[in-house]
């Protein structure tokens, strides 16, 4: 088994040795020896061992001036370990050792075994739709400059894997690697200022430029080859199975920094970046296509030019150059030159397709299937706007806007009306030919911002946008209100207005809301039989715990699919997953196959957030793997749907949900010591000092734990290794059902129902990342003795829950069915535990004074960043 990981461990050792040399050169032998002593003690430390006690003492005795370099060292060890691990998944060694079976080939094997016809498979592939929504993330700590260095380190690892390197080539690559690791060491790991929404958007565009631009055509080439092998026919030239949307610069829910001028600038920047990237493609094609032979269509387009393809491409180059010039002027507020620019995708697609078809017709298929195909694929995937922009706003902001309007017009206070009165008023105004917005009205600043955002949307084409997402949506009027505001602000196109149901109650009520909307004749006509609904994972889990939230999400999706089917409406479910289990995270393939039957027939629309963008999409080859996983899971879910759960399974899930929610809330809301314990035993209060995302950590700055966003809530618990929100209540509910005589049914559900087995698999991963001894140490170092019993009670519950879950699964050890995942956790633990001990010590020292030194604060921030890197799916 361990031979699989020899190449990985060898790379980790090599990178660690280079980092050690860098530390020695920068700080001398004393620091390097201290780091090595701590690393060795961590490697041999086990619960209750002498080495563990020695590790704690070693860290306690560190003088203040040594804390920052030591924290920096372990944080960098983890970054380099992550790079080595990420590289291992795309290296030759992984292919030889088959770390993961090939997802697409495995799928075709399953389809053949289940007698799925080639016609049905081909149809499912035509309908394949993967829409990844890139979102900013308050726990993406790495700066863009650091991420670029990490990519270059990866390239060096790839070079060194070639067995035929000459000694000179090997030395050159090794020196480059040393230089990059030294650059990383001597650069600021953490941003000095909190990023603006514009910075976040630029980070997102950088991911497209550095990875996705190359990954999309590479994936489609690979996919096309597989389809030809299995089905005898490949992808259509205009296929667009993968495309992207963006929340950065559009998500204003609880983020006062996202304003309508920011949204306007991000929309223009997105178009500029698209034109700039296509300009690179076209320039390359001009260099390549020096061919003179062409068909009549190309001759008509090129006139009497001797090199017709180049003539057409030079026209496109001029158009794209004009586009970047005009957009530059618009972005910078300068005089805009009157030049023809790129406004529709057809302006690129039509001439490029004509060139492609001409090459094929003239016997040059080998040239046609080269670079020009990649460019055509990019035109379909990225279009004129590169990534579409979603707009997200909280439901009460729309209600407030309409209420101010009705009060000014002396129609009454909309906010105080019943739901029926609101719906009747909204439908009447949506059907009316006259405007509702008063001319001489000066609304409040908050309402003005909502209206200005809608006006910005009205100035751009439909293709620039994905959906308008309403967070905390609760009623039909919440959806209709947005349609009315868009109409009143001059929006001429039909926008997908997408309610986001995120609390337990809202998920449970979602079917009723959508039924009411579907029953409205105006609404049915307007939406053209297509509806998008977003399922919230983060807030429902924070509200009710993972087991209860998971079942509410499944049940809501199931009911929404069925009610939409019954009404003849095409439903797209939009999954607001985070990276963590506490926010809906799970290995993508398993998570998708565990959803209700038919829930992916409208395609997959899912958020990809900050650190997970980097881990899943940050390198072209890694992104290709991710696309393969998504494609195979969606096709499998649609062609080999999971079973409808039996009624008795559903009934038992209702019980599990109720018991787990009660257990979760009993601690989080009912335990008087819980909030003081949470604040003392985790770095929750210190997180606010870390310049992470542009969005505040709390919806209400004066609020308590209940006002904390789901991300910092889970992030805090992952730092002290109790990871409480990702397991609390679930094991208790399972044990309750066992005690009531339902063990056999739980085992049956585990064997036969992907939803339930995936849920248990996610719990196993969480349990593997928890560390009871580390959590206990945080308590002892940081909390008042009166709070220790609560910590012990939680850890005792955790240990009981692990036994319960293994019992139901009939497993002896955690993650025995996922050796790669377990090895990945083990690999990083040696470096994470010292950072935990350092963090506890730094929290202790910084809390002793009102004005901790910048040196201590920097060291603390480094431990937070390092533990986040080590835990991976943290927030």
Secondary structure, DSSP 8 states (H G I E B T S, - for coil): -GGGGHHHHHHHHHHHHHHHHHHHHHHHHHHHHHHHHHHHHHHH--TT-HHHHHHHHHHHT--HHHHHHHHHHHHHHHHHHHHHHHHHTTSHHHHHHTSS--HHHHHHHHHHHTT--HHHHHHHHHT--EEEEEE--TT----HHHHHHHHHHHHHHHHHT-TT--HHHHHHHHHHHHHHHHHHHHS-SS-SS---HHHHHHHHHHHIIIIIHHHHHHHHHHHHHHHHHHHS----TT---EEEEE-TTTB-TT-TT--HHHHHHHHHHHHHHHHHHHHHHHHHHHHH-------HHHHHHHTT-SSHHHHHHHHHHHHHHHHHHHHHHHHTT----------STHHHHHHHHHHHHHHHHTT-HHHHTSHHHHHHHHHHHHTTTSSEEEEEEEHHHHHHHHHHHHHHTTS--GGGS-HHHHHHHHHHHHH-SS--S-TT----HHHHHHHHHHHHHHHS-GGGEEEEEEET--SHHHHHHHHHHHHHTT--S--EEEEEE-SHHHHHHHHHHHHHHHT-HHHHHHHTTEEEEEEE-HHHHHHH-HHHHHHHHHHHHHHHHHHHHHHT-EEEEEEE--SSGGGT---HHHHHHTS-TTTTTT-EEEEEEHHHHHHHHSSHHHHHHHHHHHHHHHHHHHHS------HHHHHHHHHHHHHHHHHHHHHHTT-TTHHHHHHHHSSHHHHTTS---SS-SBSSTT--GGGB-HHHHHHHHHHTT--GGGTTTHHHHHHHHHHTT-HHHHHHHHHH-HHHHHHHHHHHHHHHH--HHHHHHHHHHHS-GGGHHHHHHHHHHHHHHHHHHHHHHT-SSTTTT-HHHHHHHHHHHHHHHHHHHHHHHHHHHHTT-SS--HHHHHHHHHHHHHHHHHHSS--
